[in-house]
Amino acid sequence: MNQPQHITSLTNDKIKFVRSLEMRKVRKETGLFVAEGTSILVTARDHGIAPETLIYLAGSAEHGIARGLILGALAAGAACLEVSPQVLAKLAEKDNPQALMGVFRQRWSDPPLISPDSKNAVWLALEEVRDPGNLGTILRTADAVGVAGVILVGTCCDPYQRECVRATMGSIFAVPMVRLTQDAFLDVVVRWPGTIAGTHLRGVTDFRDVHYRRPTLLVMGGEGPGLSDAVATACTDLVKIPMAGDLDSLNLAIATALLLYQVQGASLRLTR
Ligand SMILES: C[S@@+](CC[C@H](N)C(=O)[O-])C[C@H]1O[C@@H](n2cnc3c(N)ncnc32)[C@H](O)[C@@H]1O
């Protein structure tokens, strides 16, 4: 089993490497990302996902959940770095950082295959989503309603960037994510057997009036441009959420939540 390494220097190479994961280019090259906070790390562990490196505040390994996470990470072969408050603050770029953070491998799934097992599935597609806070909130909501997966279409923001990971509150480890070009997505759409519900400000159907045939593919547009014409044309239904005020549109994450609960909410029950 590895032994924890004690680090107090801000210029330590391992610390510099973890900091470099702030850059999308480095995340892309390495396939790694950083998740912070005990509760997010507990969610990862509960999904059977171990960090490659666990970083924790010196002195926090003695008891409680942190101790369990550190022992579990060591047993899984992770490098464990016990760091000073200054190093942790630098890594988190915050004055009151979380006491634990992990470097994890990114997970990407294959495009949806609609089989008899998945014929009741709900998939969510997001075209050109740009705001990491929105994307993180959407992944959390997608997890809450139990979607089969989220498809990121075209040039989207990186779900593995810090702001997005924080906003998911751990759902980054729960929701399968697929990346597709617009052309590859249209190939999926052409073969989709159920409702493909595009959300559009030019939609003339109230989103509550549609019978969403399963498997359902819900398609949301980006914050700026909305749905592209190519994707909108490929949808079986274009739906709109009515708005009383003199406003243009709803926030993307809010609109997605309303749609997801409309499509999937009836099957959810309070169990705790
Ligand atoms: C912030 S809106 C931007 C819309 C864009 N300016 C346009 O003209 O289509 C981003 C996305 O949120 C969803 N959305 C927001 N408000 C909506 C509404 N009232 N009805 C349906 N979808 C909505 C749609 O998916 C939309 O593409």
The ligand as an SDF file (V2000), in Angstrom:
LIG
                    3D

 27 29  0  0  0  0  0  0  0  0999 V2000
  -31.7430   30.8300  -22.5020 C   0  0  0  0  0  0  0  0  0  0  0  0
  -32.5250   29.9920  -23.7980 S   0  0  0  0  0  0  0  0  0  0  0  0
  -31.8870   30.9120  -25.1700 C   0  0  0  0  0  0  0  0  0  0  0  0
  -32.8210   30.8640  -26.3130 C   0  0  0  0  0  0  0  0  0  0  0  0
  -32.2980   31.5520  -27.5750 C   0  0  0  0  0  0  0  0  0  0  0  0
  -31.9710   32.9290  -27.3510 N   0  0  0  0  0  0  0  0  0  0  0  0
  -33.3090   31.3920  -28.6760 C   0  0  0  0  0  0  0  0  0  0  0  0
  -33.7090   32.3900  -29.2480 O   0  0  0  0  0  0  0  0  0  0  0  0
  -33.7220   30.2490  -28.9720 O   0  0  0  0  0  0  0  0  0  0  0  0
  -31.6300   28.4830  -23.8810 C   0  0  0  0  0  0  0  0  0  0  0  0
  -32.4600   27.2590  -24.0060 C   0  0  0  0  0  0  0  0  0  0  0  0
  -33.3080   27.1120  -22.8570 O   0  0  0  0  0  0  0  0  0  0  0  0
  -34.5210   26.4700  -23.2390 C   0  0  0  0  0  0  0  0  0  0  0  0
  -35.6260   27.3870  -22.9460 N   0  0  0  0  0  0  0  0  0  0  0  0
  -35.5510   28.5220  -22.2450 C   0  0  0  0  0  0  0  0  0  0  0  0
  -36.7710   29.0720  -22.1140 N   0  0  0  0  0  0  0  0  0  0  0  0
  -37.6320   28.2460  -22.7590 C   0  0  0  0  0  0  0  0  0  0  0  0
  -39.0440   28.2650  -22.9720 C   0  0  0  0  0  0  0  0  0  0  0  0
  -39.8260   29.2260  -22.4870 N   0  0  0  0  0  0  0  0  0  0  0  0
  -39.5990   27.2570  -23.6480 N   0  0  0  0  0  0  0  0  0  0  0  0
  -38.8410   26.2420  -24.1500 C   0  0  0  0  0  0  0  0  0  0  0  0
  -37.4990   26.1900  -23.9640 N   0  0  0  0  0  0  0  0  0  0  0  0
  -36.9090   27.1710  -23.2880 C   0  0  0  0  0  0  0  0  0  0  0  0
  -34.3750   26.1390  -24.7130 C   0  0  0  0  0  0  0  0  0  0  0  0
  -33.8120   24.8500  -24.8250 O   0  0  0  0  0  0  0  0  0  0  0  0
  -33.3960   27.1930  -25.1840 C   0  0  0  0  0  0  0  0  0  0  0  0
  -32.7460   26.7970  -26.3680 O   0  0  0  0  0  0  0  0  0  0  0  0
  1  2  1  0
  2  3  1  0
  2 10  1  0
  3  4  1  0
  4  5  1  0
  5  6  1  0
  5  7  1  0
  7  8  2  0
  7  9  1  0
 10 11  1  0
 11 12  1  0
 11 26  1  0
 12 13  1  0
 13 14  1  0
 13 24  1  0
 14 15  1  0
 14 23  1  0
 15 16  2  0
 16 17  1  0
 17 18  1  0
 17 23  2  0
 18 19  1  0
 18 20  2  0
 20 21  1  0
 21 22  2  0
 22 23  1  0
 24 25  1  0
 24 26  1  0
 26 27  1  0
M  CHG  2   2   1   9  -1
M  END
$$$$
